[in-house]
Amino acid sequence: MKILVTGGAGFIGSAVVRLAVARGHEVVNLDALTYAANLANVADVSASNLYSFVQADIRDRAALDAVFAQHAPDVVMHLAAESHVDRSIDGPADFIETNITGTFNMLEAARSHWLVRGKPAGFRFHHISTDEVFGSLGAEGQFTETTSYDPRSPYSASKAASDHLVRAWHETYGLPVVMTNCSNNYGPYHFPEKLIPVVILNALAGKPLPIYGNGANVRDWLYVEDHADALLLVAEKGALGRSYNIGGENERSNLELVKTLCAILDEKRPKAQGSYADQIAFVTDRPGHDARYAIDPSRIREELGWRPSVTVEEGLARTVQWYLDNEAWWRPLQDQGSVGQRLGTKA
């Protein structure tokens, strides 16, 4: 199977690329190499004869047409997106252009390719999205595939719009699509502006560990390599026109998560005095901060037999160890632009 992965130099996309090549698939990695992308993320497979890279922007329709014509993929896995909520608050335009217009371009380029090739039965367009499109939960309940959309940030609104476009292209044009909405990912190669890498790297540097509000916001944490496994399964075996929620079955409040990270660091790289938890600092909450996300993954479990393999404690321990072992990867990224600065306050 030849897979075109958009955003394959990003965090989740690179996990998909590495796993797909390891399983013997031919992979074309299309990435614009914006600030959060890094070809070092796919260095382990870059020499494989199954791997090729194209630098292109999904906002450039002509470039997409050329990629489809040259590589003729059997499957598209569309992960390219702007994804940081705080950045979407400060600068929503990039999210509208990439996540909405870019997805439109991808759908049209894929549809053209599919038609030119005579609508091959095996072709699929797999759109990868987020649970944030569903809005915010109270203390009870979980998101299912039929939960009404209720996005609260420019990021989640742009992803909701892209989801609706994909469904419309399936219903109107018959484009063979599958969709997934995932919970919060974490793991190796996570760009150091998201909560878990921020906590790990700030802890090691002796800096405050910022927690928005009172830390009670709850997320369902999904190890990125588990997510990549689920995505490839859906791409191969998911029912056309069907959406699948992918969750880690690991709900934790932000405060619980940070305390767990501190305990792991205390064990793996103890401080001369005290605990890393002493560095916890509560900061002004993010505007429109969703209270709780939780995924009901029963559809993917019952229809495709998938479950996460990693508990959050095991996954966090692996993640901390990876950052301890890979300073050469993350150190240069900390010198980029606004990395390490508080974002999302302009509202």
C-alpha positions in Angstrom: 0.0 0.0 0.0 1.3 3.4 -0.9 0.3 6.1 1.6 0.5 9.8 1.2 0.9 11.3 4.7 0.3 15.0 5.0 2.1 16.6 8.0 4.4 13.6 8.2 7.2 15.6 9.8 5.0 16.7 12.7 4.4 15.0 16.0 1.6 12.5 15.2 2.3 12.4 11.4 5.9 11.3 12.0 4.7 8.5 14.3 2.5 7.3 11.5 5.3 7.6 8.9 7.7 5.6 11.1 5.2 2.9 11.9 4.0 2.6 8.3 7.5 2.2 6.9 8.3 -0.4 9.6 5.3 -2.4 8.5 6.4 -2.4 4.9 4.2 0.3 3.4 5.5 2.8 0.9 5.2 6.3 2.3 5.2 9.7 0.7 5.7 12.4 3.4 4.2 15.7 2.4 5.0 18.6 4.8 5.4 22.3 4.5 8.1 22.3 7.3 6.5 25.0 9.3 7.7 25.8 12.8 6.5 22.5 14.5 7.7 20.2 11.8 11.1 18.5 12.0 12.7 16.1 9.6 14.7 14.7 12.5 11.4 13.1 13.5 11.6 10.7 10.6 15.4 10.3 10.5 15.1 6.6 11.4 13.3 5.9 8.1 14.7 8.5 5.8 17.1 6.1 4.2 14.5 3.5 3.5 13.6 2.8 -0.1 10.0 2.8 1.1 10.2 6.5 2.1 10.1 9.7 0.1 9.7 13.3 1.2 8.0 16.2 -0.6 8.1 19.7 0.8 4.8 21.3 -0.2 2.0 23.3 1.4 -1.6 22.0 1.5 -2.7 25.6 0.7 -1.0 25.2 -2.7 -3.4 23.3 -4.9 -1.0 23.1 -7.9 1.7 21.5 -5.7 -0.8 18.9 -4.5 -1.9 18.0 -8.0 1.7 17.4 -8.9 2.3 15.2 -5.9 -0.8 13.1 -6.7 0.3 12.8 -10.3 3.8 11.8 -9.5 3.2 9.4 -6.6 -0.3 8.0 -7.3 -1.1 7.1 -3.6 -3.6 4.3 -2.7 -4.4 6.0 0.6 -4.2 9.6 1.9 -3.7 10.1 5.6 -4.4 13.8 6.1 -2.8 15.0 9.3 -1.3 18.4 8.3 -2.9 21.1 10.5 -2.2 24.0 12.8 -2.9 22.4 16.2 -1.9 24.6 19.1 -5.0 26.2 20.8 -3.0 29.0 22.4 -1.6 30.0 19.0 -5.0 29.9 17.5 -6.2 32.5 20.0 -3.3 34.8 19.2 -3.4 34.3 15.4 -6.5 32.5 14.0 -5.9 33.3 10.4 -3.3 30.5 9.9 -5.7 28.0 11.3 -8.5 29.0 8.9 -6.2 28.9 5.9 -4.4 25.6 6.7 -7.1 23.6 8.5 -10.1 24.7 6.3 -8.8 25.9 3.0 -5.9 23.3 3.1 -8.3 20.5 3.7 -10.5 21.7 0.9 -7.5 21.6 -1.4 -6.6 18.1 -0.3 -10.1 16.9 -0.9 -10.3 18.3 -4.4 -6.8 17.1 -5.3 -7.7 13.6 -4.0 -11.0 13.6 -5.8 -9.4 14.6 -9.1 -6.8 11.9 -8.7 -9.5 9.3 -7.8 -11.6 10.2 -10.8 -8.6 10.2 -13.2 -7.7 6.7 -12.0 -11.2 5.5 -12.6 -12.4 5.4 -9.0 -10.2 2.5 -7.8 -12.0 0.5 -5.2 -9.1 0.5 -2.7 -8.6 4.3 -2.6 -9.3 6.0 0.7 -9.0 9.5 2.1 -8.4 9.3 5.9 -9.0 12.6 7.7 -7.5 12.8 11.2 -9.2 15.2 13.6 -9.6 15.9 17.3 -12.0 15.4 20.1 -12.0 19.2 20.7 -14.6 19.6 18.0 -17.1 18.2 20.4 -16.7 21.0 23.0 -16.5 20.6 26.7 -17.9 17.9 29.0 -19.1 18.1 32.6 -18.1 15.7 35.3 -19.9 12.8 33.6 -20.3 11.4 30.1 -18.0 10.8 27.1 -17.8 11.9 23.5 -19.2 9.4 20.9 -19.1 9.6 17.2 -22.7 11.0 17.3 -21.9 13.8 19.8 -23.0 17.2 18.5 -20.2 19.5 17.5 -19.6 22.5 19.8 -16.1 23.9 19.2 -14.9 26.6 21.6 -11.6 27.8 20.2 -10.4 29.0 16.7 -8.4 25.8 16.5 -11.3 23.4 17.3 -13.7 25.5 15.1 -11.3 25.2 12.1 -11.0 21.4 12.7 -14.8 21.1 13.0 -15.1 22.8 9.6 -12.6 20.5 8.0 -14.6 17.5 9.4 -17.8 18.8 7.8 -16.0 19.3 4.5 -14.8 15.7 4.5 -18.3 14.4 5.2 -19.7 16.6 2.5 -17.2 15.3 -0.1 -18.2 11.8 0.7 -22.0 12.4 0.5 -21.9 14.7 -2.5 -19.1 13.3 -4.6 -18.8 9.8 -3.3 -15.2 10.3 -2.3 -14.3 7.2 -0.2 -13.4 8.7 3.2 -12.8 7.5 6.7 -12.5 9.8 9.7 -11.0 9.7 13.2 -11.2 12.0 16.2 -8.6 11.5 18.8 -7.9 12.5 22.4 -4.8 14.4 23.6 -1.6 12.8 22.3 1.8 12.6 24.1 5.1 10.8 23.6 8.4 11.1 21.8 9.1 14.0 19.4 6.4 16.2 20.9 7.1 19.8 20.0 8.2 21.7 23.2 5.2 24.1 23.5 2.6 21.6 24.6 2.0 20.7 28.3 3.9 17.5 28.8 7.2 18.5 27.1 6.9 22.0 28.7 6.7 20.4 32.1 9.6 18.0 31.5 11.9 20.6 30.1 11.0 23.3 32.6 11.5 20.9 35.4 15.0 20.0 34.2 15.8 23.7 33.8 14.6 24.6 37.3 11.9 26.8 35.9 8.2 27.1 37.1 5.8 24.3 35.9 2.9 26.4 34.6 -0.6 25.0 35.2 -3.6 26.9 33.8 -6.2 27.9 36.4 -6.5 25.4 39.2 -5.4 22.4 37.2 -8.8 20.7 37.3 -9.2 20.5 33.5 -9.4 16.8 32.5 -8.0 15.2 29.3 -7.9 11.7 28.0 -4.3 10.9 27.2 -3.3 8.8 24.2 0.2 7.6 23.6 1.2 8.7 20.2 2.5 5.3 19.0 -0.8 3.7 20.0 -2.6 6.4 18.0 -0.4 5.7 15.0 -1.4 2.0 15.2 -5.1 2.9 15.4 -4.8 5.3 12.4 -3.2 2.7 10.2 -5.9 0.2 11.2 -8.7 2.6 10.3 -7.0 3.5 7.0 -6.9 -0.2 6.0 -10.1 -1.6 7.5 -12.4 1.2 8.6 -15.8 1.3 6.9 -16.2 4.0 4.2 -18.0 7.1 5.4 -17.5 6.0 9.0 -15.9 8.0 11.8 -14.0 6.4 14.7 -13.2 8.0 18.1 -9.7 7.1 19.3 -9.0 7.5 23.0 -6.4 6.4 25.5 -8.9 5.4 28.2 -6.6 7.4 30.5 -8.4 10.4 32.0 -6.3 12.7 34.2 -6.6 16.3 35.4 -3.8 18.6 34.4 -2.7 18.8 38.0 -2.6 15.0 38.4 -0.7 14.7 35.2 2.0 17.2 36.2 2.4 15.6 39.6 2.9 12.2 37.9 5.5 13.7 35.7 7.3 15.2 38.7 7.3 11.9 40.5 8.8 10.1 37.4 11.5 12.8 37.2 12.2 12.5 40.9 12.9 8.9 40.3 14.8 9.1 37.1 16.8 12.3 37.7 16.4 13.4 41.3 17.1 16.9 42.4 19.8 17.7 44.9 17.0 18.9 47.2 13.2 18.6 47.3 10.9 17.4 44.5 10.2 18.8 41.0 6.6 19.3 42.3 7.9 22.2 44.3 8.2 24.1 41.0 4.5 23.9 40.2 3.0 27.3 39.5 -0.6 28.1 38.8 -1.1 30.8 36.1 -4.0 32.7 34.6 -6.3 30.3 32.8 -6.6 30.1 29.0 -9.6 32.0 27.5 -12.4 29.5 26.8 -10.5 26.6 28.4 -12.7 23.4 28.0 -13.3 21.7 31.3 -13.1 18.1 30.3 -12.7 15.8 27.3 -13.3 12.1 27.4 -13.6 9.6 24.5 -15.9 6.6 24.3 -13.8 4.3 22.1 -16.3 1.4 21.9 -16.8 1.7 18.1 -13.2 1.2 17.1 -12.9 -1.5 19.8 -16.0 -3.4 18.7 -15.7 -3.0 14.9 -11.9 -3.1 14.4 -10.7 -4.8 17.6 -8.4 -1.9 18.7 -7.5 -0.9 22.2 -4.6 1.2 23.6 -1.7 -0.8 24.7 -0.1 1.7 27.0 -1.3 3.0 30.4 -0.7 6.7 31.0 1.8 5.9 33.8 3.8 3.6 31.5 3.5 6.1 28.6 4.6 9.0 30.7 7.6 7.1 32.0 8.7 6.3 28.4 8.2 9.9 27.4 10.3 11.3 30.2 13.0 8.8 29.5 12.9 9.8 25.8 13.4 13.5 26.6 16.2 12.7 29.0 17.9 10.7 26.3 17.4 13.1 23.4 18.5 16.5 24.4 20.1 16.9 21.0 16.6 16.8 19.5 14.8 19.3 21.8 17.6 21.7 22.7 17.7 23.5 19.3 13.9 23.8 19.2 13.9 25.9 22.4 15.7 28.6 20.5 12.9 29.0 18.0 10.6 32.1 18.1 8.0 32.0 20.8 8.8 28.6 22.2 8.8 28.9 26.0 6.7 32.0 26.0 3.1 32.2 27.2 0.7 32.3 24.3 -3.1 32.6 24.0 -3.6 35.7 26.1 -4.7 38.2 23.4 -8.4 37.4 24.0 
